[in-house]
Amino acid sequence: MLATLLMGTFHFNPTTTLFLSHNNFKFPPVPFSGKLSPSDHRRRRMSRRKAAGERSRKVPELRKPPETVAEDIEDLFGDAEIKRIRDSLLGWYALNRRELPWREPEEDKEKRAYRVWVSEVMLQQTRVQTVVQYFDRWMNKWPTIRHLADASLEEVNEMWAGLGYYRRARFLLEGAKMIVAEGCPFPKTVSSLQQYPGIGKYTAGAVASIAFKEVVPVVDGNVVRVISRLKAISANPKDSATVKRFWELATQLVDPLNPGDFNQALMELGATVCTPSSPSCCSCPVSDQCSALSVSRHDSSVSVTDYPVKVVKVKQRHDFSAACVVEILGEKEICDGHLADSKFLLVKRPDEGLLAGLWEFPSVLLNGEADLVDRKEAIDQFLNEHVGEFVHVFSHIRLKIYVELLTLRLKGGIDLFRKQEKESLPWKCVDSKVLSSLGLTSSVKKVYTMVEKFKQQKPSNNSVPAKKRNRIS
């Protein structure tokens, strides 16, 4: 019966073998008896051409080892397939697009480009729900690229605090300053956008297509997932040859009339429907074109979530650090249960490397796990009381931070709090009430929270025992 449905009406030879795999069907030369339909003749001609060595479609193997690069990737999309995907996706996007602040209509193309640029940079490695509030605050403070160009790195870092990957913020500021200094219009093409710090192929494609309708593709994690499933691609998605192939396929698909909407639709599909672990295939607008779904329906051992292939993550590096919270008390008396002029010492990190240029409590890196004696030697006279430790995880580093507290009381009229020239010193003292509202990294906030909790649990919350005090006279 299956052969009848596929081939038309004919006399079937019971000894004939038929190989079947949905969209990627391979029909080897098969000796049939009886009258052949036009479709049968076409298949026979294709079989002869393949036998003669002409190029044919490849069927991707499932779960190939990572060494396989791009040999198993399907050929490019066909014209009819492209049209169906474009029409389906654009129609779906028009009805289902999320209302996000950076998608609001903006007649000024340069302002729209700036908003798209900021949003795309914020969205890298960060969830949409988190980005919305940061984006709104950012635009309230710097509504145009010229406003941003006048900002300082410290201001930008404070606004960015909590988003992580702080190099993104620095590159945004550097790029804005360069564009404004040149006095030229906002760059409109992928090639011109990529001349600025932090703007790679993806970000440039997003800005150029969405703001200026340049017909260029975008490829991020969502797009890779969607295309992997549309084509049932089992090659290593991190391999350079495979990445190049994804860009070729995305270039084919992008709609020439609505490149920005199409690119957003493709990313939106991956973010909301074609998700990594629980795709909603029944509500997917391109499920009819999805090879992964077809394969999974014919082979119970295969799942749509097998695509793209899972790549072994790089093992996290384990680092260790000792942080010393230095609280400096003045001579004023306790007021309303709080020390009236308590201040905390912050130091600025180096301008290069992890968390470059950000403010933190004094800290030193350790060679490994360390006991209290070793930590005291590492951080020298700053250490006083051991508060505790916690683990802070970056994308590639698992950092264990030991927290110490040193409390100083100033005597003799020494003024550590004299007015500092803006950004002239690599340290500063900030009021305890102000500290909680500063734009500090999440790890620094964790240190401060731990110290405050430690102080509240001590028998005497608001005074420093005489034997524990370090005096500056």
N, C-alpha and C positions, 0 to 999 in steps of 0.2 A: 504493500500500500504506500509506504514512504517513497519508494522509487516512482510510483505512479504519480504522486503529487508533485515530485520534483521534475520529472522528465516528460510528463505528458502521457498520452495513451500509447502503449507499445507492448510487445510480447517480451516478458522479462525472463532472462536466463537464470535459473536458480544458482548457478555456479559463479555468477558475477559478483565481484566485491566492490562495494561503494564506500568511499572515504568522505566523511561529512564533518564540517566544522563551521557552521553558520556563515557569517560574512566572509570568512577566510576560506571558503570551500575550495578544496582541490579535487578536481575530477580527472583522474588518470584515464588514459585511453581504455574504453570498455567496449567489448564486442557485444552489441545488442542485435537482436533479430527483430524484424518488423519495421514498420514505417517510423521514421524519425520526424519529429516536429522541427520547426525553424530553430528553436532554442537548442535542440539536440545537435543540429548541424553546427551552430556556433561553438558549442562546447567541443565538438570533434575537431573543428579548425584550431581552437585554442590549444587543445592537447597536442596536435601535430606541431604547432609552432613551438610549444615548450620543448617537445622532444628534439626539435631542430636546434635548440640552444638559445632561443630568444628569451629575453628578460621576462620574468613572471613575478607575480605577487608572492611574497614570502609569508609564511604562517609563523607568528611568533611562538617560541616555546615558552611554556609556563615554568616559572621558578628556575630560570637558567642561572648559573653561577655568576657572581659579579664581574668575572673577567670578560664576559661577553659584553661588547660595547654597543655597537649600533647595527650589527648584522641582522638582528631579529626585528628591527623596527619596520613597520609597514611602509609601503610607498605613500606618496602624498595623497591627500584627499582628492576625490573625483569632483568634477564640476557640479554634478547634480547633488552630491553629498554636501558640498560647501554651501550651496543655495539653501538646502533644507536646514542646515545647522544655523546659518545666519538668520533666516526668517524665524525659526523657532526660538532662538535665543533672544533676539531683539523684541519679539512679541511678548515673551515671558518677562523680560526685564522691564518693559513698559508698565506691566501690571504688578510686578512683585518687588521692584527696587526698594531698598530701604531708604528712609528719609534721613539723610546725614547732612550735617552743616556744610561740608565742603562740596556738596552736590547742589546747593541752592543756586538758582539762576543768577548769573552775573554778566551784565552787558559789557563791562570793561574786561577785555580779554586778558590784559596784563594782570589785573587784580585776580581774575579767575585762575590764571597760571600760577600766581604766587600762592593762592589758597590750595590748589591741587598739589603743588610742590611741598608745602608744609605738611599737608595731610599724608601724602605718600611716604615722606620721611618718618613721620610719627608712627605710621602703621607698620613699618618694618619691625618685626619681632614683637609686636604689641597688639593686643586684642582691640577690636573696634570699640567696644563698650568703654574701655579705659581711655582711648584716644579722644573721644568726643569732648569730655570735660577739659582736657588739656588744650585741645584745638580752640575751643571757645574762649578760654582764658588768654591764649596766645593772640588770637585775633582782636580781642578787646584791647590788649596792650600794644600790639604792633599790627594794625590793620592793613598796612601796605609794606612793600619791600623797602621803601625808603625809611619808614619808621624802624624797621628791624635793623637796617644798616647803621642807625644811630645808637643802637644798644651796645652795652658792654658784654663781654663773655660771662662775667659774674652774674649779670642780670638774666642772661639767657639760661645759664646753668640752674639758677634758682627757679625759673619758670619750668624747666625741664625735669626738675628733681622728682624721682619716682618712676620715670619712663625707662630709665636704664640706657645702656649703650650711648653714653654721653658724647661720643665723637660725632654722632648725627647732629646734635645741637650745634657743636662747634663748626661743623661744615656748613650748616644752614647760615650761620652768622657770617662766615668767611665768604660764602658765595654771594650773599646779599650785598656785602660791602664791595665786592669786586664788580658786580653788575651795576650798582649805583655809581661807583667811581668811574666807570667807563662812559657813563652818560648816554648809553645806547638803550633802545627799547628792550624789553624782556626777550631773551632768546627764544625763538619759536620752533627750531628744528632739533631733532635728536643730536645731530652732529655738533651744533653750537652749544646745546645744553651740557653735553658731556665735557666741555672745556672747564667746567667749574667744579670745585671740591665737593666730593661726596655724591655727585650725580652720575650714576652708572647707566647702563643700557636700559634697565627696567624703569627707573625713575624718569629718565629722559623720554622714554616712549609714552609713559603715562601722561606727563605734562603736555608733550607735543600733540598727542592724539586727542586728549580730552579738552584742552584749552584752545588748540589751534587747528584741530582736525587734520593733522598730518597722518597719512595712511601708513601707520607703523604698528607693529604688535607689541604686546607686553607679555612677559613670562615670569610669573612668580610661583610660589608653591601651590596656590590654588589652580593656576592654569596648567601646571605640570600634571597635577592630579587628574584634571578633567581630560586633557589630551591623552594621558596614559591609558585612561579607561576607554575613551572613544576608539583608540587604536589597539587596545590590549597590548601595550608596550611593556615588555619584561626586561629591557636593558636597564643597567644601573643608571638611575636618574641623575646621579652626581658626576658621572663620567663626562668629560669635556665633549666628546663626540656626540653623546646622547643629548647633552644640553644644546649643542648646535642644531641638532635635528628638531628639538622641540621648538626652537625659534623659527625654523623653516616651516613647520606645520602651522604655528601660530600666524606666521606671515601670510600663509595661504588663506586662513580663515577670516582675517580682519576685514570688516565691511568697508568698502571704499567710500561709501556715502556717509556712514555713521561710525567712523573708527573709534571715537571716544566712547560712545554708548556700547558698542560691541565689546570693547576691551573690558569695560566695567561689568558688562553682563557676564562675560566669561569668568571674571574673578568673583563676581557675586554668586554665580552658580557653585563654584568650588567652596565658597565660604558658608553657604546656607543650605545647599542641597547635596552636592557631591562631596560630602565631608569625609575626612580620613577614615573614621571607624564605623559610622552609621549613616551611609548615604540613603537618601529617600528616592530610590529609583522609580517608584510608582508616580512621583510628582515631578520627575525630571523632564524638561521639555525636549531633550535630545536622546532620550532612552532608546528610541528606535534606531539611532545611529551608533549606539554604544556596543562595541565589540566585546568588552569585558562582561557586560550583562548577558550578552548572547552566549558567550563561552560558559558562563556560570550556569545558565539554564540547561545546557547540554552535558555539563560535567559537574556532578555534585561535589567533587573534590576541589573545585575552583570557586573562589569568591571574588566579587567585585573589589573587595578591599585588598586583594592580593596585588592590586595595581595602585600606585606605582610600587615597584619592588622596595621592600624595607632594606635600608642600608644600615650596617652596623655603625652606631654612633662612636665618635672619638671619645676615648676614655677621659673622664675629667681629671685634671691635675689637682692634687691635694696640697694646698698651701696653709701656712699657719702664721698668725699675726698676734701681737700683743698691743692692745690699745689702752692708753692711759687718759682717763677723763680728769682734767685738772680744773678743780673748782676753786676760785679765788674769792675769799671773803674780805670785805672791807671792815672798817671799825664801827659802822653803824649798827645799832641794836636791831634785834628781831622785830619785825613789824607785821602784825596780823598773822602771826604764825609762820612768816617767811623771812628769810634773810634779806634785808632791804637792798643791799648792793652786791649780791652774789653774781659772779660772772664766770664764764667758761672759756678756756683757751682753745682756739681752733687754729689749725695750721693748713697751709695750702699744699696740695700734692704737686709733684713735678708737672711741667707742661707737656711731657710726653709719657706714653704708657697708659696703663689701666687707670680709669677715672681721672684723666689728666686735668690739672688745673682746678680740681674741686676741693672744697673745704671739709676737714674731718678733725677728729680728736687726734692728738699726737699718737703715732703708732710705729711699730717696727716689725719687719718680717722676721720670722724665726726659721730655723733650719728644719724643724719638725715639731712633734709633740714636746712640750716643755713643762717642767714643774715650776713651782713658784720661785724657787731660787734662781733658776735659769732665766726666767722672765724678768726678774728684778735686775739681773745683770744686763740683760738685753736693753731694757728701757731705762736703766740707770736710776738717777735720783727721782724720777717722776713717779715711780711706783710706791703705793702706800697700802691700800687695802684691796684684796682680791674680791671682785664682785661676782664673777662667774664667767662662763664662756658660751658661745653659740656658733652655729655653722651658717654661713651665708653662701648661697649658690649663685654663681655667675653661669653663663652658657657653657663655658669650658673650664671653669675653676670651681672647686669646692674649698672655700676658705674658712678655716676655723679661727675664730677671733676670741682671745682671752681678754677680759675686761678688768681693768684696775682703776681705782679711784685715789686721787691725791688731793687733799684739801689743804689749802694755804690760807693764812690770815695775814694781811698786810699790816705792818706797823711802821711808825716813824715817818709817815707822810710821803712814802714813795708812790709816785703816780704812774701806774702801769697803763692807765686808761686815758692817757693824753690823746688828743685828736690825731688820728693817723691819716697820712696822705692816701688818697684813693688808690687802691691796688699797688701801693708802694712797698708793702711789707708782706712777707710770706706767712704772717700770723696776725691774729686779731682776737680781741676779747669781746664777747657778746653777753648781753644781759640774759639771765636765766629765763625771764618771761618771753624774751624775743627768740631764744633758741628754738623753742618748739614750733615756731611759725616760719623759720628759715627754710629755704629750699635746699635741704640736705639729702644726701643719698639715703636709700632705705636702710643700708647697713649702719650708717651713722645714727639714724633715728632709733634703731634697735639698741645700739649701745647706750644712748641717752635714756631710753625707756627702762633699760635694765638697771642703770645707776639710780634713777628716781625710785624704782621699786625697792632696791637695796636699801636706800636711805630711809624709806618709810618703815622698813622692817626692823631697823636698828632701835635699840632701847631709847636712845636720845636722838630724836629726828633732826633737830635744828641747831645742834651745837657740836663742836669738835672737841673730843676729850683731850685734856692737856697733854697726855703722853703720846697722842697721835698727831699733834699739830706740828707743822713745819713753819717756822716763823722767818719772815724776811724783815730785817731791822737795819 
